[in-house]
Amino acid sequence: AQTVTQSQPEMSVQEAETVTLSCTYDTSESNYYLFWYKQPPSRQMILVIRQEAYKQQNATENRFSVNFQKAAKSFSLKISDSQLGDTAMYFCAFRDQGAQKLVFGQGTRLTINP
Amino acid sequence: DVKVTQSSRYLVKRTGEKVFLECVQDMDHENMFWYRQDPGLGLRLIYFSYDVKMKEKGDIPEGYSVSREKKERFSLILESASTNQTSMYLCASKPGQAVPIGEQPQHFGDGTRLSIL
């Protein structure tokens, strides 16, 4: 069974700093999708960024980028120029290409301090 | 924008009660999901449905059942609520595999914080 591990339960940085959240996963599949979701204190989960495993280029969405290392099964999220609104729980998630369900990590609580 | 609506933000019930959590999506998505979220455990899949009247067990289905009589509505049922079912419950929906425009994410509701006393 696939598993996703986020080893940092909590992180805290100052506004405008860069922060990297770690995620590792375990799978025997070669085609899959990886996601980072954000859950602000208001609680609605929203997609931050996604990566298809067959694409070698790392995904980027404005201040958010990933470092996807397929061989190492690592999928970290980098937030540049962090803002107060980035304060949230962040979840890494995995989906096998042939499945509909997501497997989530434990989450990282990120706090951006003014 | 996709809207996934969960009927209650907060719910308090008593042990042994039958509890219904309702979820409605407005984008004609084939797939719908129920998760529970607990600190340190992330989100765990309870059940999902890929079509009307179709369902599959997720990772933690014990003590729960689901109903999908209409495409837009997916209900989670706690047959006899217990205190260990106190949790945050999240509903999500997603288009089916036939959508040709690439990988589509799941869209989540606001969540229902359920307390069983």
gemmi code that builds the backbone of each chain (N, CA, C; Angstrom):
import gemmi

chains = {
    "A": [
        ("ALA", (0.847, -1.196, 0.000), (0.000, 0.000, 0.000), (0.881, 1.245, 0.000)),
        ("GLN", (0.358, 2.264, -0.682), (1.131, 3.503, -0.716), (1.035, 4.215, 0.627)),
        ("THR", (2.125, 4.855, 0.994), (2.149, 5.670, 2.215), (2.797, 7.005, 1.899)),
        ("VAL", (2.393, 8.023, 2.641), (2.942, 9.369, 2.509), (3.359, 9.840, 3.895)),
        ("THR", (4.572, 10.362, 3.989), (5.106, 10.777, 5.289), (5.548, 12.231, 5.255)),
        ("GLN", (5.019, 13.010, 6.181), (5.472, 14.375, 6.384), (6.124, 14.402, 7.763)),
        ("SER", (7.409, 14.616, 7.786), (8.170, 14.439, 9.029), (8.201, 15.676, 9.905)),
        ("GLN", (7.640, 16.789, 9.417), (7.666, 18.050, 10.180), (6.252, 18.373, 10.652)),
        ("PRO", (5.903, 18.071, 11.884), (4.541, 18.373, 12.357), (4.252, 19.873, 12.373)),
        ("GLU", (5.266, 20.686, 12.716), (5.063, 22.126, 12.799), (6.306, 22.846, 12.302)),
        ("MET", (6.059, 24.000, 11.664), (7.145, 24.874, 11.249), (6.689, 26.311, 11.440)),
        ("SER", (7.704, 27.175, 11.660), (7.390, 28.578, 11.876), (8.513, 29.407, 11.270)),
        ("VAL", (8.152, 30.398, 10.454), (9.140, 31.285, 9.840), (8.629, 32.720, 9.891)),
        ("GLN", (9.546, 33.642, 9.618), (9.172, 35.044, 9.558), (8.652, 35.379, 8.166)),
        ("GLU", (7.782, 36.346, 8.142), (7.244, 36.842, 6.883), (8.394, 37.209, 5.951)),
        ("ALA", (8.203, 36.901, 4.654), (9.155, 37.180, 3.573), (10.265, 36.131, 3.467)),
        ("GLU", (10.381, 35.261, 4.443), (11.381, 34.194, 4.343), (10.906, 33.096, 3.399)),
        ("THR", (11.845, 32.254, 3.028), (11.538, 31.067, 2.232), (11.481, 29.847, 3.148)),
        ("VAL", (10.515, 28.993, 2.913), (10.360, 27.809, 3.761), (10.122, 26.585, 2.877)),
        ("THR", (10.667, 25.472, 3.304), (10.506, 24.224, 2.555), (9.870, 23.163, 3.446)),
        ("LEU", (8.787, 22.577, 2.941), (8.080, 21.512, 3.654), (8.424, 20.180, 2.984)),
        ("SER", (8.716, 19.205, 3.793), (9.175, 17.911, 3.283), (8.040, 16.902, 3.144)),
        ("CYS", (8.197, 16.022, 2.167), (7.234, 14.937, 1.966), (7.955, 13.782, 1.297)),
        ("THR", (7.808, 12.607, 1.825), (8.299, 11.397, 1.158), (7.140, 10.432, 1.006)),
        ("TYR", (7.251, 9.552, 0.034), (6.162, 8.625, -0.218), (6.749, 7.279, -0.610)),
        ("ASP", (5.932, 6.295, -0.539), (6.379, 4.946, -0.867), (5.383, 4.319, -1.830)),
        ("THR", (5.861, 3.882, -2.976), (5.008, 3.233, -3.948), (5.854, 2.354, -4.847)),
        ("SER", (5.240, 1.357, -5.413), (5.901, 0.519, -6.410), (5.443, 0.887, -7.825)),
        ("GLU", (4.543, 1.857, -7.910), (4.027, 2.286, -9.202), (4.999, 3.259, -9.868)),
        ("SER", (4.914, 3.356, -11.208), (5.782, 4.294, -11.925), (5.026, 5.531, -12.393)),
        ("ASN", (3.700, 5.396, -12.528), (2.881, 6.534, -12.954), (1.913, 6.926, -11.846)),
        ("TYR", (2.039, 8.157, -11.416), (1.203, 8.625, -10.298), (1.215, 10.143, -10.276)),
        ("TYR", (0.423, 10.696, -9.344), (0.322, 12.139, -9.199), (0.599, 12.510, -7.746)),
        ("LEU", (1.191, 13.660, -7.578), (1.478, 14.178, -6.234), (0.876, 15.575, -6.100)),
        ("PHE", (0.419, 15.864, -4.903), (-0.274, 17.122, -4.658), (0.186, 17.725, -3.327)),
        ("TRP", (0.104, 19.040, -3.264), (0.146, 19.745, -1.981), (-1.176, 20.496, -1.838)),
        ("TYR", (-1.828, 20.241, -0.711), (-3.056, 20.935, -0.365), (-2.797, 21.822, 0.846)),
        ("LYS", (-3.528, 22.919, 0.880), (-3.430, 23.882, 1.989), (-4.781, 23.965, 2.683)),
        ("GLN", (-4.763, 23.954, 4.008), (-5.996, 24.090, 4.784), (-5.814, 25.246, 5.758)),
        ("PRO", (-6.294, 26.440, 5.394), (-6.181, 27.600, 6.288), (-7.057, 27.405, 7.516)),
        ("PRO", (-6.902, 28.278, 8.496), (-7.745, 28.166, 9.705), (-9.235, 28.163, 9.406)),
        ("SER", (-9.690, 28.714, 8.317), (-11.106, 28.663, 7.937), (-11.525, 27.273, 7.480)),
        ("ARG", (-10.574, 26.394, 7.284), (-10.736, 24.952, 7.113), (-10.989, 24.413, 5.716)),
        ("GLN", (-11.351, 25.215, 4.729), (-11.558, 24.599, 3.421), (-10.225, 24.249, 2.800)),
        ("MET", (-10.074, 23.026, 2.406), (-8.859, 22.512, 1.796), (-8.799, 22.972, 0.345)),
        ("ILE", (-7.677, 23.547, -0.063), (-7.540, 23.973, -1.449), (-6.226, 23.449, -2.014)),
        ("LEU", (-6.231, 23.198, -3.313), (-5.037, 22.693, -3.986), (-4.024, 23.817, -4.153)),
        ("VAL", (-2.781, 23.533, -3.813), (-1.698, 24.491, -4.002), (-0.956, 24.210, -5.300)),
        ("ILE", (-0.582, 22.947, -5.486), (0.257, 22.607, -6.623), (0.187, 21.104, -6.851)),
        ("ARG", (0.397, 20.671, -8.092), (0.367, 19.241, -8.402), (1.500, 18.912, -9.358)),
        ("GLN", (1.874, 17.647, -9.342), (2.990, 17.178, -10.159), (2.640, 15.806, -10.717)),
        ("GLU", (2.805, 15.639, -12.015), (2.669, 14.321, -12.615), (4.020, 13.635, -12.591)),
        ("ALA", (4.054, 12.393, -12.187), (5.324, 11.687, -11.996), (6.101, 11.519, -13.299)),
        ("TYR", (5.403, 11.517, -14.435), (6.104, 11.301, -15.709), (6.776, 12.575, -16.214)),
        ("LYS", (6.467, 13.701, -15.557), (7.086, 14.968, -15.954), (8.335, 15.208, -15.113)),
        ("GLN", (9.446, 15.427, -15.758), (10.683, 15.652, -15.024), (10.769, 17.073, -14.497)),
        ("GLN", (10.117, 17.991, -15.185), (10.190, 19.384, -14.759), (9.367, 19.600, -13.502)),
        ("ASN", (9.962, 20.310, -12.549), (9.265, 20.601, -11.305), (8.156, 21.619, -11.535)),
        ("ALA", (6.999, 21.366, -10.914), (5.875, 22.280, -11.049), (6.118, 23.574, -10.269)),
        ("THR", (5.562, 24.649, -10.806), (5.673, 25.970, -10.162), (4.338, 26.689, -10.306)),
        ("GLU", (3.904, 27.314, -9.214), (2.707, 28.147, -9.206), (3.006, 29.401, -8.400)),
        ("ASN", (3.396, 30.455, -9.098), (3.718, 31.728, -8.453), (4.802, 31.538, -7.396)),
        ("ARG", (4.517, 31.778, -6.132), (5.535, 31.674, -5.090), (5.755, 30.231, -4.623)),
        ("PHE", (4.967, 29.306, -5.132), (5.039, 27.905, -4.705), (5.731, 27.071, -5.777)),
        ("SER", (6.674, 26.271, -5.361), (7.349, 25.359, -6.281), (7.649, 24.060, -5.552)),
        ("VAL", (7.872, 23.031, -6.328), (8.180, 21.728, -5.732), (9.554, 21.284, -6.183)),
        ("ASN", (10.133, 20.428, -5.373), (11.361, 19.714, -5.726), (10.990, 18.234, -5.743)),
        ("PHE", (10.780, 17.721, -6.944), (10.333, 16.343, -7.123), (11.539, 15.477, -7.460)),
        ("GLN", (11.845, 14.548, -6.587), (12.959, 13.620, -6.768), (12.372, 12.217, -6.839)),
        ("LYS", (12.128, 11.750, -8.062), (11.400, 10.488, -8.225), (12.165, 9.302, -7.651)),
        ("ALA", (13.454, 9.258, -7.912), (14.238, 8.114, -7.433), (14.251, 8.061, -5.909)),
        ("ALA", (14.304, 9.210, -5.300), (14.324, 9.280, -3.835), (12.917, 9.253, -3.250)),
        ("LYS", (11.894, 9.305, -4.085), (10.495, 9.361, -3.653), (10.286, 10.511, -2.675)),
        ("SER", (10.704, 11.668, -3.127), (10.621, 12.869, -2.318), (9.899, 13.962, -3.089)),
        ("PHE", (9.085, 14.738, -2.385), (8.252, 15.760, -3.038), (8.104, 16.919, -2.076)),
        ("SER", (9.069, 17.823, -2.053), (9.035, 18.919, -1.097), (8.407, 20.161, -1.717)),
        ("LEU", (7.819, 20.983, -0.869), (7.162, 22.221, -1.289), (7.973, 23.403, -0.786)),
        ("LYS", (8.317, 24.304, -1.694), (9.027, 25.522, -1.317), (8.094, 26.710, -1.473)),
        ("ILE", (8.009, 27.501, -0.423), (7.220, 28.732, -0.460), (8.200, 29.895, -0.363)),
        ("SER", (8.233, 30.695, -1.401), (9.138, 31.849, -1.430), (8.394, 33.096, -0.976)),
        ("ASP", (9.159, 34.036, -0.394), (8.557, 35.307, 0.025), (7.252, 35.034, 0.809)),
        ("SER", (7.352, 34.277, 1.863), (6.163, 33.833, 2.591), (5.341, 35.022, 3.109)),
        ("GLN", (4.025, 34.811, 3.115), (3.083, 35.852, 3.538), (2.243, 35.341, 4.703)),
        ("LEU", (1.661, 36.280, 5.453), (0.845, 35.892, 6.607), (-0.290, 34.948, 6.191)),
        ("GLY", (-0.800, 35.159, 4.980), (-1.888, 34.315, 4.492), (-1.466, 32.890, 4.159)),
        ("ASP", (-0.173, 32.623, 4.212), (0.295, 31.253, 3.986), (0.163, 30.398, 5.241)),
        ("THR", (-0.152, 31.011, 6.356), (-0.357, 30.265, 7.598), (-1.494, 29.265, 7.405)),
        ("ALA", (-1.189, 27.979, 7.605), (-2.174, 26.923, 7.326), (-1.576, 25.565, 7.655)),
        ("MET", (-2.434, 24.550, 7.614), (-1.959, 23.167, 7.563), (-1.696, 22.835, 6.106)),
        ("TYR", (-0.585, 22.165, 5.862), (-0.249, 21.739, 4.508), (-0.180, 20.215, 4.469)),
        ("PHE", (-0.889, 19.660, 3.491), (-0.923, 18.211, 3.338), (-0.332, 17.810, 1.996)),
        ("CYS", (0.540, 16.848, 2.042), (1.055, 16.206, 0.836), (0.157, 15.012, 0.533)),
        ("ALA", (-0.117, 14.770, -0.739), (-1.013, 13.660, -1.098), (-0.530, 12.975, -2.370)),
        ("PHE", (-0.856, 11.716, -2.467), (-0.424, 10.847, -3.568), (-1.644, 10.191, -4.199)),
        ("ARG", (-1.619, 10.076, -5.512), (-2.665, 9.295, -6.176), (-2.042, 8.434, -7.260)),
        ("ASP", (-2.282, 7.161, -7.189), (-1.888, 6.221, -8.236), (-2.656, 6.565, -9.502)),
        ("GLN", (-2.041, 6.447, -10.648), (-2.687, 6.806, -11.904), (-3.973, 6.019, -12.128)),
        ("GLY", (-4.001, 4.784, -11.670), (-5.167, 3.943, -11.907), (-6.238, 4.028, -10.845)),
        ("ALA", (-6.069, 4.893, -9.875), (-6.997, 4.969, -8.751), (-7.640, 6.342, -8.687)),
        ("GLN", (-8.727, 6.443, -7.934), (-9.349, 7.738, -7.714), (-9.006, 8.315, -6.347)),
        ("LYS", (-8.660, 7.455, -5.415), (-8.500, 7.953, -4.056), (-7.118, 8.544, -3.829)),
        ("LEU", (-7.072, 9.517, -2.919), (-5.831, 10.139, -2.498), (-5.349, 9.514, -1.195)),
        ("VAL", (-4.028, 9.424, -1.064), (-3.418, 9.037, 0.201), (-2.710, 10.276, 0.735)),
        ("PHE", (-3.052, 10.669, 1.962), (-2.526, 11.906, 2.529), (-1.436, 11.636, 3.555)),
        ("GLY", (-0.537, 12.599, 3.680), (0.407, 12.608, 4.787), (-0.253, 13.153, 6.037)),
        ("GLN", (0.537, 13.220, 7.105), (0.008, 13.615, 8.415), (-0.226, 15.114, 8.531)),
        ("GLY", (0.373, 15.884, 7.642), (0.205, 17.325, 7.668), (1.345, 18.037, 8.374)),
        ("THR", (1.604, 19.275, 7.937), (2.567, 20.167, 8.583), (1.853, 21.482, 8.877)),
        ("ARG", (1.873, 21.876, 10.139), (1.263, 23.157, 10.510), (2.307, 24.252, 10.340)),
        ("LEU", (2.070, 25.146, 9.383), (3.005, 26.224, 9.076), (2.460, 27.537, 9.616)),
        ("THR", (3.288, 28.235, 10.352), (2.929, 29.555, 10.870), (3.896, 30.583, 10.318)),
        ("ILE", (3.340, 31.632, 9.724), (4.150, 32.749, 9.231), (3.993, 33.886, 10.237)),
        ("ASN", (5.100, 34.301, 10.805), (5.075, 35.341, 11.838), (5.383, 36.706, 11.251)),
        ("PRO", (4.690, 37.737, 11.723), (4.962, 39.088, 11.191), (6.289, 39.637, 11.682)),
    ],
    "B": [
        ("ASP", (-16.662, 28.116, -10.403), (-15.934, 27.362, -9.390), (-16.784, 26.234, -8.846)),
        ("VAL", (-16.094, 25.141, -8.557), (-16.771, 24.003, -7.953), (-17.177, 24.359, -6.531)),
        ("LYS", (-18.414, 23.955, -6.165), (-18.832, 24.175, -4.782), (-19.248, 22.849, -4.182)),
        ("VAL", (-18.608, 22.519, -3.067), (-18.957, 21.329, -2.307), (-19.492, 21.809, -0.968)),
        ("THR", (-20.737, 21.484, -0.696), (-21.407, 22.000, 0.495), (-21.702, 20.879, 1.469)),
        ("GLN", (-21.223, 21.043, 2.686), (-21.547, 20.103, 3.758), (-22.607, 20.749, 4.643)),
        ("SER", (-23.568, 19.960, 5.032), (-24.794, 20.508, 5.629), (-24.556, 21.192, 6.970)),
        ("SER", (-23.562, 20.765, 7.743), (-23.339, 21.351, 9.060), (-21.861, 21.633, 9.268)),
        ("ARG", (-21.542, 22.760, 9.907), (-20.153, 23.028, 10.279), (-19.812, 22.358, 11.608)),
        ("TYR", (-20.792, 22.376, 12.514), (-20.605, 21.758, 13.826), (-21.826, 20.898, 14.144)),
        ("LEU", (-21.561, 19.757, 14.772), (-22.646, 18.853, 15.113), (-22.295, 18.148, 16.419)),
        ("VAL", (-23.254, 18.095, 17.324), (-23.056, 17.388, 18.588), (-24.141, 16.326, 18.706)),
        ("LYS", (-23.734, 15.098, 18.910), (-24.668, 13.970, 19.022), (-24.294, 13.128, 20.231)),
        ("ARG", (-25.188, 12.203, 20.544), (-24.953, 11.332, 21.702), (-24.601, 9.921, 21.264)),
        ("THR", (-23.859, 9.252, 22.107), (-23.479, 7.867, 21.855), (-24.714, 7.021, 21.547)),
        ("GLY", (-24.589, 6.221, 20.494), (-25.679, 5.333, 20.109), (-26.633, 5.920, 19.090)),
        ("GLU", (-26.590, 7.228, 18.873), (-27.465, 7.850, 17.887), (-27.042, 7.479, 16.472)),
        ("LYS", (-27.987, 7.522, 15.564), (-27.695, 7.369, 14.138), (-27.479, 8.786, 13.594)),
        ("VAL", (-26.337, 8.992, 12.957), (-25.952, 10.335, 12.536), (-25.803, 10.369, 11.011)),
        ("PHE", (-26.334, 11.417, 10.419), (-26.236, 11.604, 8.975), (-25.424, 12.868, 8.687)),
        ("LEU", (-24.403, 12.728, 7.862), (-23.668, 13.880, 7.362), (-23.916, 13.965, 5.858)),
        ("GLU", (-24.335, 15.154, 5.430), (-24.714, 15.320, 4.033), (-23.701, 16.174, 3.282)),
        ("CYS", (-23.534, 15.827, 2.017), (-22.604, 16.554, 1.159), (-23.227, 16.697, -0.231)),
        ("VAL", (-23.176, 17.909, -0.775), (-23.739, 18.158, -2.097), (-22.705, 18.905, -2.928)),
        ("GLN", (-22.525, 18.473, -4.178), (-21.635, 19.182, -5.107), (-22.427, 19.623, -6.337)),
        ("ASP", (-21.967, 20.736, -6.921), (-22.762, 21.356, -7.989), (-22.103, 21.249, -9.359)),
        ("MET", (-21.114, 20.354, -9.520), (-20.385, 20.308, -10.787), (-20.556, 18.988, -11.535)),
        ("ASP", (-21.550, 18.223, -11.180), (-21.826, 16.986, -11.911), (-20.629, 16.020, -11.883)),
        ("HIS", (-19.882, 16.037, -10.792), (-18.734, 15.140, -10.667), (-19.178, 13.713, -10.422)),
        ("GLU", (-18.459, 12.778, -11.059), (-18.769, 11.370, -10.852), (-18.314, 10.873, -9.476)),
        ("ASN", (-17.153, 11.343, -9.045), (-16.535, 10.800, -7.833), (-16.776, 11.686, -6.612)),
        ("MET", (-17.124, 11.045, -5.530), (-17.267, 11.753, -4.256), (-16.627, 10.931, -3.150)),
        ("PHE", (-16.136, 11.637, -2.118), (-15.309, 11.010, -1.095), (-15.713, 11.524, 0.290)),
        ("TRP", (-15.564, 10.665, 1.277), (-15.663, 11.061, 2.678), (-14.362, 10.701, 3.391)),
        ("TYR", (-13.781, 11.720, 4.062), (-12.573, 11.553, 4.856), (-12.869, 11.954, 6.303)),
        ("ARG", (-12.068, 11.420, 7.203), (-12.025, 12.007, 8.532), (-10.603, 12.506, 8.785)),
        ("GLN", (-10.540, 13.643, 9.483), (-9.262, 14.287, 9.730), (-9.010, 14.328, 11.222)),
        ("ASP", (-7.892, 13.762, 11.648), (-7.517, 13.744, 13.057), (-6.089, 14.235, 13.197)),
        ("PRO", (-5.807, 14.982, 14.265), (-4.437, 15.514, 14.463), (-3.393, 14.398, 14.447)),
        ("GLY", (-2.323, 14.645, 13.692), (-1.234, 13.682, 13.618), (-1.472, 12.514, 12.683)),
        ("LEU", (-2.696, 12.403, 12.178), (-3.030, 11.292, 11.274), (-3.374, 11.763, 9.875)),
        ("GLY", (-3.510, 13.052, 9.678), (-3.869, 13.562, 8.370), (-5.309, 13.216, 8.017)),
        ("LEU", (-5.574, 13.040, 6.740), (-6.905, 12.653, 6.261), (-6.890, 11.175, 5.918)),
        ("ARG", (-7.912, 10.502, 6.384), (-8.051, 9.080, 6.062), (-9.385, 8.851, 5.371)),
        ("LEU", (-9.337, 8.065, 4.313), (-10.522, 7.841, 3.485), (-11.448, 6.829, 4.148)),
        ("ILE", (-12.720, 7.209, 4.269), (-13.711, 6.314, 4.865), (-14.405, 5.516, 3.757)),
        ("TYR", (-15.007, 6.216, 2.824), (-15.689, 5.609, 1.685), (-15.575, 6.560, 0.505)),
        ("PHE", (-15.692, 6.017, -0.702), (-15.881, 6.868, -1.859), (-16.869, 6.231, -2.816)),
        ("SER", (-17.340, 7.053, -3.728), (-18.350, 6.620, -4.695), (-17.957, 7.138, -6.065)),
        ("TYR", (-18.009, 6.268, -7.063), (-17.625, 6.664, -8.410), (-18.829, 6.794, -9.341)),
        ("ASP", (-20.009, 6.566, -8.803), (-21.227, 6.729, -9.593), (-22.420, 6.573, -8.664)),
        ("VAL", (-23.587, 6.942, -9.159), (-24.810, 6.782, -8.367), (-24.968, 5.323, -7.958)),
        ("LYS", (-25.264, 5.133, -6.700), (-25.486, 3.816, -6.096), (-24.239, 2.941, -6.053)),
        ("MET", (-23.097, 3.459, -6.449), (-21.853, 2.698, -6.390), (-20.997, 3.252, -5.259)),
        ("LYS", (-20.349, 2.350, -4.540), (-19.506, 2.786, -3.433), (-18.365, 1.805, -3.251)),
        ("GLU", (-17.293, 2.304, -2.670), (-16.175, 1.434, -2.319), (-15.646, 1.825, -0.955)),
        ("LYS", (-15.225, 0.844, -0.206), (-14.640, 1.103, 1.102), (-13.284, 1.767, 0.942)),
        ("GLY", (-13.032, 2.681, 1.862), (-11.712, 3.275, 1.936), (-10.864, 2.542, 2.953)),
        ("ASP", (-10.053, 3.276, 3.665), (-9.123, 2.669, 4.604), (-9.723, 2.407, 5.982)),
        ("ILE", (-10.771, 3.168, 6.356), (-11.342, 3.024, 7.705), (-12.869, 3.012, 7.644)),
        ("PRO", (-13.484, 2.035, 6.983), (-14.939, 2.043, 6.834), (-15.727, 1.542, 8.040)),
        ("GLU", (-15.063, 0.945, 8.998), (-15.785, 0.313, 10.111), (-16.595, 1.343, 10.896)),
        ("GLY", (-17.856, 1.017, 11.112), (-18.735, 1.895, 11.876), (-19.448, 2.940, 11.027)),
        ("TYR", (-19.175, 2.938, 9.726), (-19.766, 3.912, 8.809), (-20.451, 3.201, 7.646)),
        ("SER", (-21.420, 3.880, 7.065), (-21.975, 3.464, 5.782), (-22.222, 4.740, 4.971)),
        ("VAL", (-22.518, 4.567, 3.689), (-22.743, 5.722, 2.820), (-23.942, 5.460, 1.925)),
        ("SER", (-24.430, 6.555, 1.345), (-25.550, 6.467, 0.415), (-25.339, 7.477, -0.691)),
        ("ARG", (-25.537, 7.016, -1.945), (-25.468, 7.940, -3.071), (-26.640, 7.610, -3.994)),
        ("GLU", (-27.766, 8.223, -3.717), (-28.975, 8.013, -4.504), (-29.053, 8.963, -5.692)),
        ("LYS", (-28.427, 10.119, -5.566), (-28.370, 11.086, -6.664), (-26.906, 11.479, -6.882)),
        ("LYS", (-26.604, 11.869, -8.078), (-25.206, 12.143, -8.435), (-24.610, 13.257, -7.589)),
        ("GLU", (-25.405, 14.260, -7.254), (-24.848, 15.422, -6.570), (-24.731, 15.248, -5.059)),
        ("ARG", (-25.297, 14.193, -4.505), (-25.380, 14.062, -3.055), (-24.752, 12.764, -2.571)),
        ("PHE", (-23.914, 12.911, -1.531), (-23.229, 11.745, -0.967), (-23.334, 11.846, 0.548)),
        ("SER", (-23.987, 10.889, 1.161), (-24.252, 10.939, 2.592), (-23.383, 9.945, 3.348)),
        ("LEU", (-22.883, 10.378, 4.477), (-22.137, 9.500, 5.378), (-23.021, 9.217, 6.586)),
        ("ILE", (-23.107, 7.954, 6.957), (-24.000, 7.541, 8.044), (-23.188, 6.837, 9.123)),
        ("LEU", (-23.345, 7.328, 10.340), (-22.792, 6.638, 11.498), (-23.945, 5.843, 12.100)),
        ("GLU", (-23.904, 4.544, 11.955), (-25.048, 3.706, 12.319), (-25.370, 3.785, 13.809)),
        ("SER", (-24.348, 3.784, 14.636), (-24.515, 3.896, 16.091), (-23.286, 4.637, 16.602)),
        ("ALA", (-23.433, 5.943, 16.738), (-22.276, 6.798, 17.015), (-21.564, 6.393, 18.297)),
        ("SER", (-20.227, 6.467, 18.221), (-19.412, 6.199, 19.404), (-18.438, 7.343, 19.603)),
        ("THR", (-17.914, 7.467, 20.806), (-17.045, 8.608, 21.128), (-15.781, 8.630, 20.267)),
        ("ASN", (-15.330, 7.467, 19.810), (-14.124, 7.458, 18.976), (-14.396, 7.922, 17.545)),
        ("GLN", (-15.629, 8.278, 17.265), (-15.955, 8.867, 15.971), (-16.020, 10.392, 16.048)),
        ("THR", (-15.691, 10.952, 17.189), (-15.534, 12.401, 17.299), (-14.356, 12.814, 16.430)),
        ("SER", (-14.621, 13.702, 15.466), (-13.593, 14.044, 14.492), (-14.090, 15.147, 13.584)),
        ("MET", (-13.186, 15.601, 12.692), (-13.563, 16.472, 11.588), (-13.802, 15.580, 10.374)),
        ("TYR", (-14.931, 15.797, 9.704), (-15.270, 15.015, 8.520), (-15.270, 15.926, 7.292)),
        ("LEU", (-14.558, 15.501, 6.278), (-14.434, 16.275, 5.049), (-14.996, 15.482, 3.869)),
        ("CYS", (-15.782, 16.179, 3.066), (-16.315, 15.620, 1.833), (-15.552, 16.237, 0.664)),
        ("ALA", (-15.373, 15.466, -0.401), (-14.694, 15.976, -1.591), (-15.354, 15.391, -2.836)),
        ("SER", (-15.166, 16.089, -3.963), (-15.655, 15.547, -5.237), (-14.606, 15.770, -6.312)),
        ("LYS", (-14.756, 15.006, -7.399), (-13.757, 15.035, -8.471), (-14.401, 14.512, -9.742)),
        ("PRO", (-14.029, 15.077, -10.904), (-14.566, 14.529, -12.148), (-14.081, 13.107, -12.371)),
        ("GLY", (-14.762, 12.402, -13.274), (-14.352, 11.060, -13.615), (-13.145, 11.042, -14.528)),
        ("GLN", (-12.622, 9.861, -14.814), (-11.402, 9.719, -15.589), (-11.569, 10.179, -17.021)),
        ("ALA", (-12.803, 10.256, -17.511), (-13.026, 10.569, -18.922), (-12.733, 12.022, -19.244)),
        ("VAL", (-12.580, 12.870, -18.234), (-12.308, 14.284, -18.508), (-10.981, 14.397, -19.230)),
        ("PRO", (-10.960, 14.991, -20.425), (-9.743, 14.930, -21.253), (-8.737, 16.028, -20.974)),
        ("ILE", (-8.946, 16.834, -19.977), (-8.081, 17.998, -19.842), (-7.036, 17.801, -18.762)),
        ("GLY", (-6.681, 16.552, -18.524), (-5.584, 16.303, -17.605), (-6.065, 16.047, -16.203)),
        ("GLU", (-5.083, 15.859, -15.336), (-5.382, 15.490, -13.959), (-6.203, 16.573, -13.261)),
        ("GLN", (-7.306, 16.178, -12.679), (-8.164, 17.097, -11.955), (-8.057, 16.833, -10.463)),
        ("PRO", (-7.967, 17.892, -9.663), (-7.843, 17.698, -8.213), (-9.193, 17.413, -7.585)),
        ("GLN", (-9.142, 16.956, -6.354), (-10.365, 16.861, -5.571), (-10.706, 18.236, -5.011)),
        ("HIS", (-11.999, 18.518, -4.936), (-12.496, 19.764, -4.371), (-13.187, 19.442, -3.058)),
        ("PHE", (-12.843, 20.196, -2.018), (-13.302, 19.869, -0.678), (-14.372, 20.815, -0.174)),
        ("GLY", (-15.222, 20.297, 0.701), (-16.148, 21.126, 1.452), (-15.454, 21.744, 2.655)),
        ("ASP", (-16.222, 22.518, 3.438), (-15.658, 23.214, 4.602), (-15.424, 22.300, 5.794)),
        ("GLY", (-16.007, 21.113, 5.761), (-15.821, 20.194, 6.877), (-16.936, 20.289, 7.896)),
        ("THR", (-17.178, 19.184, 8.581), (-18.115, 19.122, 9.701), (-17.354, 18.630, 10.922)),
        ("ARG", (-17.353, 19.446, 11.961), (-16.711, 19.001, 13.207), (-17.777, 18.309, 14.047)),
        ("LEU", (-17.654, 17.020, 14.173), (-18.639, 16.188, 14.863), (-18.123, 15.788, 16.237)),
        ("SER", (-18.947, 16.055, 17.246), (-18.618, 15.632, 18.613), (-19.657, 14.624, 19.072)),
        ("ILE", (-19.175, 13.497, 19.558), (-20.067, 12.461, 20.081), (-19.878, 12.417, 21.605)),
        ("LEU", (-20.944, 12.690, 22.336), (-20.857, 12.766, 23.803), (-21.350, 11.478, 24.450)),
    ],
}
model = gemmi.Model(1)
for chain_id, residues in chains.items():
    chain = gemmi.Chain(chain_id)
    for i, (resn, *xyz) in enumerate(residues, 1):
        res = gemmi.Residue()
        res.name, res.seqid = resn, gemmi.SeqId(i, " ")
        for name, pos in zip(("N", "CA", "C"), xyz):
            atom = gemmi.Atom()
            atom.name, atom.element = name, gemmi.Element(name[0])
            atom.pos, atom.b_iso = gemmi.Position(*pos), 0.0
            res.add_atom(atom)
        chain.add_residue(res)
    model.add_chain(chain)
structure = gemmi.Structure()
structure.add_model(model)
structure.setup_entities()
